[in-house]
Amino acid sequence: MMRARFYDAGMCVRDVDLIVVAGDDIVFNWRPENPFALPARPVAFTSMMTRELGQLVAVVIGVSGTGTIIAEQAARLGSGPIDWLRAM
């Protein structure tokens, strides 16, 4: 389990809810006190996966061509807010 925290200008502590480590696998380290944390990674395409994805923010860079398809699939799978960036 990994833990992290931020300090604001007044040196008040704020725990980080989720740390994502991307390597050969993608590992989600949820803060144990987080009410949305699941005891184990959910099975793909289940309601539990949709619940976990709903807690995340997706960013799609290059929303034209393939990026449009990726953004649409993230929305269909139940991702939380989706930010789209389009190069000019």
ZISUL-V470783 format. One line per field, one symbol per residue. ss: DSSP state (A for helix, B for strand, O for the rest). psi: psi as a letter, one per 20 degrees, with the letter a starting at -180 (. if undefined). burial: I if it has 24 or more other C-alpha atoms within 12 Angstrom, else O. A space follows every 50 residues. Layout:
ss->???
psi->???
burial->???
This chain:
ss->OOOOBBBOOOOOBBBOOBBBBBOOOBBBBBOOOOOOOOOOOOOOOOAAAA AAAOOOOBBBBOOOOAAAAAAAAAAAOOOOOBBBBOOO
psi->pqqqqqpahjkppoqphpppopchrpppnqphipiipqhrpqqqkrhhgh gghiiqpqpopmmqchhggggghgghikqbqpppppq.
burial->OOOOOOOOOOOOOOOOOIOOOOOOOOOIIIOOOOOOIOOOOOOOOOOOOI OIIOIIOOOIOOOOOOOOOOIOOIIOIIIOOIOOOOOO
